[in-house]
Amino acid sequence: MRIKGFMALFIAFFAIFGANAQAKKYNIHTVAFYNLENLFDTIKGSNNDEEWLPNGAMSWTGKKYKQKLHNLSRVLSEIGTSENPGNSPTLIGVCEVENRAVLEDLVKQPLLINKDYGIVHFDSPDKRGIDVGFLYQKKHFKPTSFKNIPLLVYKSMEEKSDKKDKDESEDDVVTDTKSNDRIYTRDQLLVTGFLDGEEVNIIVNHWPSRSGGEKKSSPLREAAGRLNRKIMDSIFAINPNAKIITMGDLNDGSYNKSVKEGIGAKRKKEDVKEKGIYNPFEEMFYKGHASLFWRDTGDIFDQIMVSEPLIRKDYSSFRYWKAGIYNKPYMIQPSGQYKGYPLRNTNAGPGFSDHFPVFIYLIKEIK
């Protein structure tokens, strides 16, 4: 497996860098994000989990839960292995998990347990109790700090968005922090640590949904984008050359205001300036790729973006190589009304998720 892995990486780099690649070797790490779609256990918790209990609407039994864990672990164990055979992702961001316990059950699955994943998780204020989380291979990544950063958004933001359509300017859409109409949603998770000795900052996101309509709810995600940018700027203020990876289910496409203006992400590497952010999934969207489908329309809400230092051309340090969407045939609905969609949970039994996972590769030349 190691020989095959080296050969795959050698061939790929020969194609990219030409004959000079013959004398070079590279370390490679896969970084992934996966919306696990309602990874609930079968135990009644303090959150709103009635639907996901044995006597709930989904008839969520222990058998179904175990099958779901197996399905997800199969996917996670395979992501990135086309270029890095035998090795699952080093870093994984996840969302739609009920609690830390389900992540502990996930990393103990037979297909993942020998990777020795560590877990970073905080309970979020989301009314359903679904959280974001972060998994990392302990032998490669050493976390030094982690914290959850709340997203403060309010119903009045949506109401003012409606009113703006009628008679207000964009400047009137502001957050009313004095009101008591807060919408409780997922925190943004910031993890800093050392990846094989190099400091890396990871932000894991699950932005507010499009409930009530895309346009009405857009100010909530625009606020999420601004918060993401604020976190990045606070990191850049300490280290202008910081390596930052922000990932998540944004409930917006790469072309939406939350991403283009809130984060300031760029489609092309050459447009990324100092302290800027590159989004490889924007180009993938315009080439017709999708991580989810809604009413027969595909989009890429699941995205991984990187800061400018990660796209520099000196491979003496870890750099971004390429990105992908993992969507093997067994993860896809084979027939019926939703043929071609991600194979998700139903009352009949657990599938995988209503999203496909996304990933990037980081590479570093071995001197």
LUMPA-478434 format. One line per field, with one value per residue: residue number from 0; residue in one letter; chain; x, y, z of N, C-alpha, C in turn. Coordinates in steps of 0.001 Angstrom, whole numbers. Layout:
% residues N
nr [NUM_...];
rest [a_...];
kette [A_...];
npx [X_...];
npy [Y_...];
npz [Z_...];
capx [X_...];
capy [Y_...];
capz [Z_...];
cpx [X_...];
cpy [Y_...];
cpz [Z_...];
END
This chain:
% residues 367
nr [0_1_2_3_4_5_6_7_8_9_10_11_12_13_14_15_16_17_18_19_20_21_22_23_24_25_26_27_28_29_30_31_32_33_34_35_36_37_38_39_40_41_42_43_44_45_46_47_48_49_50_51_52_53_54_55_56_57_58_59_60_61_62_63_64_65_66_67_68_69_70_71_72_73_74_75_76_77_78_79_80_81_82_83_84_85_86_87_88_89_90_91_92_93_94_95_96_97_98_99_100_101_102_103_104_105_106_107_108_109_110_111_112_113_114_115_116_117_118_119_120_121_122_123_124_125_126_127_128_129_130_131_132_133_134_135_136_137_138_139_140_141_142_143_144_145_146_147_148_149_150_151_152_153_154_155_156_157_158_159_160_161_162_163_164_165_166_167_168_169_170_171_172_173_174_175_176_177_178_179_180_181_182_183_184_185_186_187_188_189_190_191_192_193_194_195_196_197_198_199_200_201_202_203_204_205_206_207_208_209_210_211_212_213_214_215_216_217_218_219_220_221_222_223_224_225_226_227_228_229_230_231_232_233_234_235_236_237_238_239_240_241_242_243_244_245_246_247_248_249_250_251_252_253_254_255_256_257_258_259_260_261_262_263_264_265_266_267_268_269_270_271_272_273_274_275_276_277_278_279_280_281_282_283_284_285_286_287_288_289_290_291_292_293_294_295_296_297_298_299_300_301_302_303_304_305_306_307_308_309_310_311_312_313_314_315_316_317_318_319_320_321_322_323_324_325_326_327_328_329_330_331_332_333_334_335_336_337_338_339_340_341_342_343_344_345_346_347_348_349_350_351_352_353_354_355_356_357_358_359_360_361_362_363_364_365_366];
rest [m_r_i_k_g_f_m_a_l_f_i_a_f_f_a_i_f_g_a_n_a_q_a_k_k_y_n_i_h_t_v_a_f_y_n_l_e_n_l_f_d_t_i_k_g_s_n_n_d_e_e_w_l_p_n_g_a_m_s_w_t_g_k_k_y_k_q_k_l_h_n_l_s_r_v_l_s_e_i_g_t_s_e_n_p_g_n_s_p_t_l_i_g_v_c_e_v_e_n_r_a_v_l_e_d_l_v_k_q_p_l_l_i_n_k_d_y_g_i_v_h_f_d_s_p_d_k_r_g_i_d_v_g_f_l_y_q_k_k_h_f_k_p_t_s_f_k_n_i_p_l_l_v_y_k_s_m_e_e_k_s_d_k_k_d_k_d_e_s_e_d_d_v_v_t_d_t_k_s_n_d_r_i_y_t_r_d_q_l_l_v_t_g_f_l_d_g_e_e_v_n_i_i_v_n_h_w_p_s_r_s_g_g_e_k_k_s_s_p_l_r_e_a_a_g_r_l_n_r_k_i_m_d_s_i_f_a_i_n_p_n_a_k_i_i_t_m_g_d_l_n_d_g_s_y_n_k_s_v_k_e_g_i_g_a_k_r_k_k_e_d_v_k_e_k_g_i_y_n_p_f_e_e_m_f_y_k_g_h_a_s_l_f_w_r_d_t_g_d_i_f_d_q_i_m_v_s_e_p_l_i_r_k_d_y_s_s_f_r_y_w_k_a_g_i_y_n_k_p_y_m_i_q_p_s_g_q_y_k_g_y_p_l_r_n_t_n_a_g_p_g_f_s_d_h_f_p_v_f_i_y_l_i_k_e_i_k];
kette [A_A_A_A_A_A_A_A_A_A_A_A_A_A_A_A_A_A_A_A_A_A_A_A_A_A_A_A_A_A_A_A_A_A_A_A_A_A_A_A_A_A_A_A_A_A_A_A_A_A_A_A_A_A_A_A_A_A_A_A_A_A_A_A_A_A_A_A_A_A_A_A_A_A_A_A_A_A_A_A_A_A_A_A_A_A_A_A_A_A_A_A_A_A_A_A_A_A_A_A_A_A_A_A_A_A_A_A_A_A_A_A_A_A_A_A_A_A_A_A_A_A_A_A_A_A_A_A_A_A_A_A_A_A_A_A_A_A_A_A_A_A_A_A_A_A_A_A_A_A_A_A_A_A_A_A_A_A_A_A_A_A_A_A_A_A_A_A_A_A_A_A_A_A_A_A_A_A_A_A_A_A_A_A_A_A_A_A_A_A_A_A_A_A_A_A_A_A_A_A_A_A_A_A_A_A_A_A_A_A_A_A_A_A_A_A_A_A_A_A_A_A_A_A_A_A_A_A_A_A_A_A_A_A_A_A_A_A_A_A_A_A_A_A_A_A_A_A_A_A_A_A_A_A_A_A_A_A_A_A_A_A_A_A_A_A_A_A_A_A_A_A_A_A_A_A_A_A_A_A_A_A_A_A_A_A_A_A_A_A_A_A_A_A_A_A_A_A_A_A_A_A_A_A_A_A_A_A_A_A_A_A_A_A_A_A_A_A_A_A_A_A_A_A_A_A_A_A_A_A_A_A_A_A_A_A_A_A_A_A_A_A_A_A_A_A_A_A_A_A_A_A_A_A_A_A_A_A_A_A_A_A_A_A_A_A_A];
npx [822_1976_3899_2275_905_2973_3686_1315_1244_3664_3250_1128_2370_4380_2889_2006_4268_6258_9342_11154_10022_10826_12889_11844_10075_7012_5167_1786_-1414_-4838_-7615_-10827_-14399_-17583_-21036_-22896_-25542_-27934_-26817_-27739_-27969_-29736_-30757_-32682_-32194_-31360_-31888_-33911_-34776_-36750_-37720_-35749_-35697_-36316_-39127_-39868_-40560_-38803_-38352_-35966_-33830_-31490_-30247_-30480_-28985_-26409_-25924_-25893_-23584_-21666_-21941_-21160_-18536_-17359_-17341_-15735_-13335_-12416_-12114_-10039_-8196_-7492_-5289_-3772_-3264_-4615_-4791_-6955_-8611_-6553_-7399_-10677_-13632_-16919_-20546_-23949_-24138_-25269_-24077_-21067_-20775_-21731_-19749_-17620_-18494_-18388_-15620_-14674_-15399_-14760_-13475_-12177_-10894_-8178_-6876_-6783_-8263_-8586_-10899_-12609_-15110_-17989_-21021_-23665_-25814_-27920_-31306_-32167_-30126_-27987_-24606_-21329_-18183_-14792_-12361_-9243_-6176_-4178_-1444_-455_-1491_-1450_-3398_-3399_-5019_-8537_-11801_-15269_-17149_-19735_-22452_-24220_-27328_-30508_-34120_-35146_-33395_-34108_-36695_-36203_-34914_-37016_-38501_-36723_-36847_-39044_-38972_-36504_-32987_-29933_-28241_-29824_-30218_-29469_-27996_-29982_-28962_-30062_-32480_-34698_-34953_-33296_-31918_-31118_-28364_-25774_-22504_-19326_-16479_-13222_-10060_-6726_-3508_-684_321_2117_4232_3846_2108_-1377_-4595_-7950_-11305_-14519_-17704_-21306_-23617_-26574_-29745_-31752_-34338_-37575_-36995_-34540_-33768_-34906_-33639_-31012_-29523_-28748_-26829_-25030_-24152_-22863_-20767_-19370_-18594_-16891_-14866_-13992_-12883_-10736_-9285_-8505_-6676_-4794_-3870_-2141_-410_551_1135_-397_-1652_-4716_-7634_-10876_-13950_-17019_-20639_-22243_-24728_-25049_-24008_-20809_-20881_-22534_-23418_-22619_-20291_-18710_-18548_-18713_-16696_-14877_-13850_-11991_-12229_-10132_-6691_-4755_-5994_-5970_-4898_-2519_-3398_-5711_-8352_-8735_-11033_-11488_-13779_-15522_-14818_-15244_-18009_-18920_-18164_-20038_-20208_-21492_-22412_-24728_-28308_-31276_-34573_-33988_-31832_-28414_-25845_-23031_-22811_-21180_-18011_-14450_-12057_-8985_-6284_-4105_-1260_-1285_-1458_863_3824_6047_7008_8261_6968_3748_1280_-1690_-2949_-4988_-8593_-11666_-14837_-16375_-18052_-18971_-20502_-22012_-22952_-25006_-28378_-29951_-32243_-35660_-37605_-35635_-33285_-29820_-29349_-27725_-27591_-29661_-30859_-33852_-37194_-37215_-34667_-31209_-29198_-26549_-25837_-27461_-25751_-22762_-19406_-16642_-13244_-9743_-6300_-3253_146_3690_7052_9551_12637];
npy [-1214_1255_1588_1772_4103_6007_5892_6794_9422_10321_10105_11926_14342_14486_15009_17552_19152_18431_17194_17779_16810_14242_13795_14404_14068_13894_14774_14106_15224_14686_16810_17085_17732_16915_16838_15176_14578_14545_12923_11286_9787_7135_7906_9795_13192_16507_18195_18948_16158_14327_13234_11501_9095_5723_5442_7592_9789_8928_6356_5551_3273_1252_-500_830_3104_2033_1054_3425_4638_2828_3205_5919_5798_4207_5879_8044_6702_6302_8697_10681_8686_7986_9425_9184_6419_4064_5737_7578_10839_13304_15515_16359_18065_18225_18299_18576_16826_15212_15233_14912_12230_10741_11218_9996_7358_7120_7383_5082_3082_72_621_2986_3085_2423_4656_6423_8831_12075_14268_17356_19197_21154_21743_23256_26221_25706_25070_22528_21118_20283_20055_21345_19720_18466_16307_14653_13142_11910_11392_13075_15658_18185_19743_23059_25049_25677_26892_27788_30026_32193_32820_35627_36257_37568_37560_39958_40764_39289_40283_42955_42617_41801_44171_45908_45178_46501_49303_50174_50929_49029_49567_49710_47237_45817_44353_43970_44192_44645_43522_40815_38687_36646_34293_31078_29390_27397_27486_28861_26969_27203_25908_25613_24375_22123_20765_18138_19626_22201_25223_25454_26818_26075_26542_25506_25266_25636_27127_29293_28002_27958_28304_29601_30854_31673_34387_35889_34786_35294_37490_36340_34429_36072_37486_35392_34971_37364_37119_34927_36070_37992_36389_35299_37654_38373_36389_36852_39307_38643_36921_37539_35705_33506_30188_29313_27409_27322_25730_24036_23449_25785_26579_28255_29138_29327_31672_33401_36296_36110_34609_35719_38455_38609_36806_37301_35643_34301_33233_32608_31803_33717_36084_36352_38180_39373_38172_37245_34976_31847_30049_26989_25647_27231_27390_24710_24542_26074_24403_22484_20691_19229_19213_18705_18396_20119_20179_19179_20695_21195_22148_23620_23708_22861_23596_24190_26452_28296_30195_32768_32133_29355_28831_29486_28980_27676_24678_23876_24039_23147_23203_24031_21648_20320_20004_18204_16435_13884_11274_8484_5706_4025_5780_7143_7755_5211_4983_5950_8879_10534_9865_9860_11716_12377_9506_9323_9348_7515_6545_3908_3051_3707_5829_7470_10430_13571_15170_15273_14577_16919_17696_18551_18449_18742_19391_18756_19231_16755_17169];
npz [0_772_-1223_-3483_-2797_-2815_-5532_-6780_-5882_-6912_-9710_-10009_-9310_-11175_-13426_-12803_-12147_-13939_-15384_-13360_-11117_-10756_-8962_-6548_-3445_-1583_1321_2162_3125_3740_4011_5204_4954_6254_6221_8422_8522_10664_12845_15322_18555_20302_22674_24937_25106_26403_24393_21450_20479_19902_17529_16787_18247_19464_19538_18059_15220_13221_13944_15284_15917_17862_16089_13627_14203_14593_12037_10591_11695_10778_7992_7685_8648_6740_4485_5442_5892_3359_1964_-9_-515_-3074_-3880_-1665_-656_1639_3795_5709_5986_7559_8972_9909_9514_10840_10800_12082_14296_17246_19790_21813_22347_20134_18292_19546_19374_16611_15877_16983_15336_13441_10965_11397_13858_14174_13310_15326_16169_17555_19274_18977_20420_21120_22872_21169_20987_19327_18556_17931_18844_17309_16407_15463_14821_15266_14035_14397_13423_15867_15768_13870_14181_16590_18778_20068_20993_21324_20656_20914_19012_19287_17033_16650_15773_14691_14659_13814_11869_9623_9300_8735_6385_4740_4786_3593_951_175_926_1950_2183_1664_3781_5965_6976_9746_12695_15492_18438_20885_21058_22031_20399_19523_17247_17773_16813_15211_16697_15610_15213_16292_15850_16706_15959_15561_12589_11794_12891_11848_12255_12055_11461_11944_11003_11705_10318_10342_8844_9246_8150_5096_5784_5487_3190_690_186_2293_4516_4044_5277_7718_7090_5845_8047_9311_7533_7856_10529_10301_8756_10568_12573_11132_10563_13130_13626_11614_12506_14508_13225_10126_8152_8574_8339_7362_7388_6420_6751_5895_5991_4414_3676_1618_-1693_-3393_-4753_-3449_-1445_1232_1152_-939_-279_2540_3547_1552_-407_-3161_-6568_-8283_-7982_-8613_-8016_-5328_-2662_-158_3016_1977_755_-761_-2734_-3838_-4575_-5909_-8634_-9220_-8917_-11111_-13079_-13001_-10872_-7769_-4300_-3080_-3675_-4596_-5362_-7903_-8637_-8549_-6208_-4460_-1325_632_1527_1352_2207_1805_3250_1897_2352_2049_-636_-1838_-3862_-2972_-1922_371_2665_4049_1553_-312_-2599_-4354_-4816_-4030_-4465_-2740_-3998_-4410_-6223_-4439_-2568_-3646_-4575_-6291_-7908_-8751_-7698_-6664_-7922_-8369_-6411_-3206_-1072_1469_4956_5646_6673_6186_6598_7562_5576_4114_3917_3223_1941_-19_998_1111_141_514_-532_1230_689_1022_306_698_1985];
capx [0_2831_4511_1232_634_4056_3613_202_1632_4739_2648_359_3265_5069_1971_1868_5516_7151_10470_11821_9368_11380_13787_11180_9076_6110_4184_443_-2491_-6190_-8452_-12179_-15584_-18739_-22297_-23272_-27012_-28698_-26179_-28325_-28033_-31113_-31006_-33340_-31316_-32013_-32208_-35155_-34390_-37846_-37862_-34675_-35765_-36942_-40569_-40068_-41025_-37865_-38181_-34503_-33454_-30068_-29787_-30323_-27876_-25161_-25741_-25507_-22179_-20872_-21975_-20343_-17130_-16886_-17043_-14602_-12111_-12027_-11901_-8655_-7293_-7045_-3948_-3090_-3831_-4483_-4854_-8130_-8221_-5852_-8255_-12060_-14687_-18237_-21682_-25177_-23930_-26066_-23269_-19731_-20869_-21874_-18432_-16822_-18930_-17956_-14181_-14392_-15809_-13622_-12773_-11507_-10304_-6716_-6343_-6633_-8756_-8995_-12169_-12898_-16563_-18719_-22473_-24071_-27140_-28909_-32511_-32246_-28995_-26988_-23367_-20177_-17112_-13520_-11625_-7856_-5284_-3313_-21_-58_-1977_-1438_-4113_-2867_-6145_-9797_-12914_-16479_-17430_-21164_-22982_-25375_-28252_-31816_-35272_-35327_-32576_-34932_-37816_-35703_-34618_-38291_-38879_-35790_-37327_-40126_-38713_-35305_-31693_-29195_-27619_-30770_-30259_-28467_-28319_-30521_-28421_-30820_-33754_-34656_-35447_-32133_-32050_-30028_-27830_-24504_-21295_-18199_-15450_-11848_-9050_-5352_-2598_476_234_3504_5136_3497_872_-2528_-5837_-9119_-12620_-15575_-18941_-22596_-24318_-28037_-30407_-32563_-35726_-38276_-36616_-33135_-33576_-35259_-32676_-29648_-28770_-28197_-25596_-24089_-23551_-21933_-19588_-18612_-17962_-15777_-13806_-13484_-12007_-9520_-8532_-7888_-5511_-3811_-3296_-1043_522_95_1372_-1121_-2320_-6095_-8564_-12260_-14711_-18337_-21891_-22541_-26099_-24932_-23025_-19573_-21194_-23426_-22846_-21989_-18958_-17944_-18308_-18477_-15351_-14003_-13188_-11732_-12349_-8850_-5536_-4040_-6723_-5863_-3843_-2100_-4503_-6894_-8860_-8998_-12110_-11430_-15072_-16264_-14547_-15901_-19439_-19157_-17928_-21189_-20158_-22450_-22309_-26111_-29320_-32565_-35505_-33265_-30755_-27231_-25046_-21964_-22888_-20082_-16832_-13227_-11289_-7660_-5667_-3077_-18_-1431_-1412_2171_4405_7203_6497_9051_5988_2488_516_-2855_-2692_-6213_-9823_-12584_-16096_-16366_-19423_-18931_-21843_-22768_-23464_-25958_-29683_-29845_-33467_-36805_-37736_-34400_-32142_-28675_-29157_-27063_-28433_-29814_-31706_-35298_-37825_-36920_-33354_-30197_-28339_-25278_-26130_-28024_-24641_-21502_-18287_-15673_-11907_-8584_-5007_-2114_1385_4951_8204_10469_14001];
capy [0_2424_1736_2283_5494_6848_5951_7662_10803_10620_10311_13172_15495_14543_15675_18965_19896_18078_16288_18090_16079_12904_13697_14965_13312_14804_14356_14513_15081_15006_17580_16834_18173_16067_17008_13796_14546_14002_11827_11241_8495_6713_8269_11098_14215_17765_18904_18556_14976_13357_12575_10524_8109_4496_5641_8862_9762_8180_5009_5489_2183_986_-1146_1877_3963_1315_1009_4790_4799_2028_3869_7134_5431_3716_7053_8778_5910_6259_10021_11062_7547_7841_10008_8858_5096_3494_6735_8440_12238_13667_16494_16237_18872_17611_19017_17825_15775_15533_15434_14322_10775_10131_11284_8933_6105_7114_7137_3727_2108_-734_1205_4219_3048_2354_5980_7106_10206_12897_14973_18663_19390_21938_21802_24544_26661_25372_24567_21079_20502_19746_20792_21066_19034_18361_15074_14779_12030_12391_11258_14127_16991_18459_20990_23915_25821_25552_27591_27997_31454_32256_33671_36359_36704_37891_37543_41301_40872_38782_41202_44152_42223_41879_45572_46541_44916_47429_50743_50542_50682_47923_50008_49614_45866_45747_43471_44651_43415_44930_42801_39494_37751_35948_32984_30254_28560_26765_28284_28588_26294_27537_25008_25899_23312_21883_19653_17710_20695_23508_25745_25564_27245_25507_27010_24591_26047_25185_28417_29208_27388_28819_28227_30856_31354_32072_35837_36361_34296_35631_38297_35500_33830_37181_37726_34284_35240_38455_36574_34109_36986_38613_35406_35261_38898_38332_35506_37573_40400_38047_36333_37830_34543_32377_29204_29191_26602_27437_24667_23811_23550_27211_26819_29217_28771_30111_32918_34209_37462_35696_34088_36637_39724_38376_36253_37883_34532_34482_32050_32324_31996_34952_37236_36331_39051_39109_37975_36862_33613_31163_29057_26116_25068_28111_26906_23410_24788_26535_23270_21609_19759_19515_18435_18418_18730_20579_20351_18816_21649_20924_23284_23240_24435_22345_24210_24339_27586_28398_31519_32996_31380_27958_28670_29885_27953_27057_23492_23516_24080_22604_24043_23450_21022_20285_19769_17259_16042_12428_10853_7159_5206_3457_6895_7847_7126_4571_4958_6673_10329_11224_9218_10743_12499_11634_8490_9844_8597_7451_5696_2514_2695_4747_5903_8117_11825_14312_15922_14583_15252_17617_17527_19114_17863_19577_18684_19374_18535_16148_17526];
capz [0_813_-2534_-4368_-2431_-3312_-6983_-7160_-5625_-7851_-11027_-9977_-9286_-12451_-14353_-12449_-12084_-15014_-15159_-12099_-10029_-10629_-7820_-5380_-2709_-885_2315_1765_4103_3282_4932_4716_5699_5954_6942_8747_8466_11794_13578_16658_19226_20596_24076_25096_25656_26782_23149_20792_19711_19955_16227_16614_19327_18956_19358_17372_13831_12385_14514_15292_16809_17994_14858_12610_14623_14324_10583_10200_12070_9838_6686_7722_8817_5441_3652_5995_5747_1946_1366_-291_-673_-4461_-3931_-411_-374_2969_4871_5746_6212_8784_9649_9439_10117_10688_11378_12356_15298_18422_20991_21731_22429_18803_17661_20170_18756_15218_15724_17459_14330_12992_9830_11794_15199_14152_12973_16615_16038_18668_19057_19565_20311_22114_22671_20611_21435_18314_19221_17716_19517_16385_16606_14621_15535_14564_14282_13930_13721_16946_15446_12939_14563_18027_19045_21129_21538_20599_21301_20120_18883_18979_15973_17184_14731_15265_13761_13275_10660_8532_9118_8065_5012_4034_4652_2664_-401_-128_983_2678_1562_2255_5019_7072_7472_10804_13809_16658_19559_22103_21051_22658_19385_18983_16628_18299_15744_15542_16883_14728_16006_15907_16392_16299_16351_14709_11654_11595_13289_11274_12832_11166_12110_11257_11434_11261_10223_9832_8866_9318_6996_4222_6235_5236_1872_551_272_3628_5500_3626_6258_8774_6571_5634_9366_9548_6727_8491_11727_9827_8355_11788_13204_10330_10747_14457_13497_10795_13294_15270_12264_8759_7305_9163_7486_7847_6598_6904_6089_6464_5241_4540_3213_523_-2690_-3432_-5447_-2619_-769_2492_846_-1788_419_3968_3685_539_-1077_-4583_-7425_-8923_-7104_-8937_-7468_-3868_-2165_1214_3951_1218_868_-2029_-2657_-5022_-4909_-6825_-9990_-9364_-9119_-12471_-13963_-12911_-9749_-6704_-3059_-2670_-4673_-4085_-6469_-9128_-8908_-7746_-5733_-3532_-53_1453_930_2122_1682_2417_3232_873_2540_1656_-2097_-2351_-4729_-2329_-1255_1539_3738_3563_632_-973_-3897_-5145_-4053_-4636_-3832_-2689_-4324_-5006_-6581_-3317_-1773_-4501_-4761_-7607_-8717_-8201_-7855_-6270_-8554_-8542_-5191_-2121_-434_2825_5890_5459_7668_5864_7118_7453_4407_4429_4227_2097_1358_-268_1653_278_702_-168_-182_1555_351_1454_-248_1639_1618];
cpx [852_3481_3495_938_1704_3965_2495_575_2726_4163_1895_1279_4096_4203_1895_3172_6536_8311_11182_11232_9993_12207_13142_10203_8258_5345_2824_-534_-3817_-6931_-9876_-13232_-16761_-19910_-22864_-24782_-27650_-28057_-26614_-28159_-29491_-31553_-31641_-32390_-32091_-32394_-33515_-34885_-35499_-38002_-36890_-34554_-36457_-38447_-40883_-40451_-40113_-37645_-36696_-34026_-31930_-29486_-29542_-29134_-26531_-24878_-25300_-24032_-21269_-20799_-21057_-18863_-16545_-16481_-15777_-13292_-11567_-11660_-10408_-7727_-6863_-5641_-3115_-3580_-3569_-4604_-6088_-7699_-7554_-6699_-9650_-12952_-16023_-19307_-22883_-24895_-24644_-25206_-21886_-19793_-20982_-20549_-17501_-17198_-18417_-16477_-13766_-14843_-14593_-12817_-11970_-10648_-8772_-6063_-6193_-7003_-9031_-10230_-12125_-14381_-17053_-20211_-22847_-25438_-28245_-30110_-32700_-31103_-27991_-25775_-22390_-19125_-15883_-12817_-10220_-7063_-4206_-1826_473_-434_-2032_-2154_-3487_-3960_-7385_-10888_-14085_-16843_-18886_-21476_-24255_-26205_-29658_-32919_-35478_-34485_-33359_-36086_-37378_-35297_-35879_-38674_-38004_-36255_-38380_-39653_-37421_-34056_-30998_-28601_-28540_-30848_-29129_-28935_-28802_-30120_-29188_-32118_-33577_-35119_-34297_-32527_-30854_-29590_-26461_-23383_-20313_-17044_-14072_-10873_-7690_-4452_-1470_285_1654_4473_4834_2154_-198_-3740_-7014_-10393_-13668_-16915_-20149_-23522_-25837_-28661_-31169_-34047_-36397_-37932_-35186_-32935_-33836_-34195_-31236_-28888_-28149_-26875_-24555_-23396_-22548_-20641_-18722_-17913_-16748_-14581_-13174_-12533_-10672_-8658_-7853_-6649_-4411_-3144_-2108_36_8_280_648_-1740_-3688_-6889_-9948_-13121_-16106_-19459_-22380_-23994_-26168_-23905_-21819_-19784_-22053_-22675_-22102_-20548_-18118_-17599_-17983_-17068_-14379_-13254_-13096_-11790_-11003_-7701_-4866_-4730_-6604_-4654_-3443_-3306_-5814_-7211_-9183_-10044_-12095_-12781_-15932_-16056_-15235_-17398_-19718_-18838_-19015_-21167_-21149_-22158_-23684_-27049_-30595_-33448_-34791_-32190_-29582_-26519_-23936_-22055_-21733_-18766_-15658_-12409_-9987_-7117_-4493_-1775_-97_-1432_-111_2847_5636_6717_7415_8193_4681_1726_-703_-2431_-3943_-7381_-10696_-13864_-16151_-17793_-19421_-20341_-22657_-23380_-24602_-27248_-29748_-31075_-34536_-36743_-36424_-33153_-31026_-28390_-28292_-28051_-28527_-30649_-33158_-35876_-37504_-35555_-32344_-29437_-26988_-25551_-26802_-26992_-23518_-20387_-17356_-14300_-10881_-7358_-4028_-853_2596_6097_9091_11899_14947];
cpy [1258_2679_2297_3736_6414_6995_6863_9117_11236_10943_11633_14382_15603_15287_17162_19721_19497_17212_16546_17323_14713_12736_14156_13976_14287_14083_14867_14266_15453_15737_17513_17525_17320_16463_15608_13580_13794_12768_11920_9843_8179_7090_9649_12065_15464_18588_18370_17360_13930_12575_11404_9603_6850_4630_6957_8676_8953_6745_4671_4492_2056_350_-108_2775_3309_1245_2373_5031_4032_2721_5085_6796_4888_4880_7753_8022_5945_7609_10292_9913_7313_8396_9658_7493_4634_4475_7613_9870_12463_14594_16406_17193_18202_18548_18094_16597_16186_15901_14803_12794_10132_10186_10219_7573_5997_6746_5765_2655_1357_-115_2455_4084_3046_3673_6853_8583_10838_13695_16351_18930_20291_21795_23197_24947_26364_24680_23068_20358_19874_20670_20553_20359_18918_17088_15220_13534_12521_12332_12371_15534_17114_19782_21746_24786_25549_26271_27697_29472_31605_33202_34318_36910_36758_37852_38899_41524_40382_39733_42461_43856_42277_43326_46294_46345_45932_48882_51117_50257_49551_48305_49866_48204_45693_44771_44290_43871_43660_44134_41430_38418_36985_34604_32154_29243_28027_27787_27999_28086_26620_26604_25408_24777_23162_20606_19256_18859_22069_23980_25941_25953_26731_26091_26071_25306_25191_26388_28244_28735_28428_28729_29590_31473_31857_33568_36359_35992_34683_36503_37482_34880_34902_37537_36631_34489_36334_37977_35727_34993_37659_37672_35346_36494_38937_37438_36199_38715_39914_37524_36563_36665_33296_31482_28912_28346_26798_26503_24579_23737_24969_27542_27956_28681_29691_31489_33857_35299_37089_35250_35108_37940_39504_37878_36924_36824_34775_33150_31628_32645_33337_36204_37338_37151_38633_39133_37615_35384_33067_30077_28174_25585_25986_27662_25562_23566_25175_25465_22205_20584_20170_18651_18116_18821_19165_20890_20229_19824_21365_22201_22742_24159_24042_22780_24212_25432_27728_29819_31559_32232_29918_27754_29209_28697_27275_25887_22981_23528_23527_23632_23269_22849_21047_19879_18754_17095_14523_11919_9533_6628_4672_4523_7627_7054_6523_4681_5836_8172_11058_10519_10229_11627_11707_10696_8798_8919_8621_6608_4225_2089_3808_4667_6459_9547_12446_15247_14947_15316_15899_17499_18307_18307_18975_18770_19491_18551_17995_16455_16378];
cpz [0_-527_-3518_-4086_-2947_-4820_-7465_-6990_-6596_-9227_-11076_-10044_-10549_-13462_-14084_-12648_-13144_-14567_-13845_-10927_-9796_-9365_-6520_-4758_-1883_214_1872_2906_3434_4390_4385_5571_5255_6852_7178_8810_9630_12423_15035_17243_19538_22007_24156_25774_26015_25557_22570_19879_19625_18651_16087_17837_18796_18714_18664_15915_12916_12869_14622_16351_16912_16740_13764_12932_14300_12831_10053_10505_11108_8475_6657_7845_7516_4551_4148_5799_4323_1350_1192_-592_-2118_-4640_-2700_78_1060_4104_4730_6059_7562_9635_9054_10221_9857_11227_11438_13227_16582_19622_20793_21679_21048_18041_18247_19585_17323_15082_16250_16465_13787_11854_10195_13043_15173_13715_14217_16514_17402_18287_19711_19338_21441_21826_22196_21146_20432_18946_19029_18406_18580_16367_15464_15472_14662_15008_13717_14307_14685_16594_14529_13401_16078_18298_20212_21744_20701_21379_20339_20167_18450_17827_16491_16031_15321_14212_13103_12022_9452_8241_8386_6631_4165_3767_3648_1230_-821_-165_1687_1861_2292_3591_6222_7652_8473_11879_15000_17897_20859_22168_21690_21687_18740_18380_17070_17245_16151_15745_15746_15601_15458_16627_15831_16792_15362_13908_11271_11822_12735_11821_11754_12004_11286_11862_10844_11396_9867_9930_8872_8009_6177_4579_6095_3902_1844_792_1681_4649_5188_4635_7387_8327_6240_6949_9704_8767_7331_9759_11349_9454_9582_12521_12456_10561_12112_14457_12706_11565_14125_14329_10846_7794_7815_8096_8089_6856_7196_6074_6676_5456_5447_4198_2203_-454_-2645_-4032_-4588_-1863_507_2285_85_-1075_1893_4234_2727_-254_-2579_-5323_-8000_-7973_-7343_-8405_-5949_-3432_-748_2148_3244_1351_-523_-1819_-3902_-5451_-5767_-8265_-10227_-9594_-10561_-13511_-13827_-11793_-8658_-5486_-2489_-3790_-3965_-5283_-7815_-9538_-7989_-7333_-4835_-2313_870_815_1910_1453_2450_2290_2259_1114_2092_148_-2686_-3032_-4152_-1490_-148_2797_3189_2732_123_-2310_-4774_-4264_-4770_-3846_-3891_-2863_-5076_-5250_-5409_-2415_-2480_-4640_-6169_-8496_-8068_-8423_-7597_-6798_-8795_-7351_-4202_-1430_1056_3706_5443_6592_7434_6404_6903_6145_4827_4874_3019_1462_1017_472_633_932_-108_241_178_1295_810_909_870_1180_1986];
END
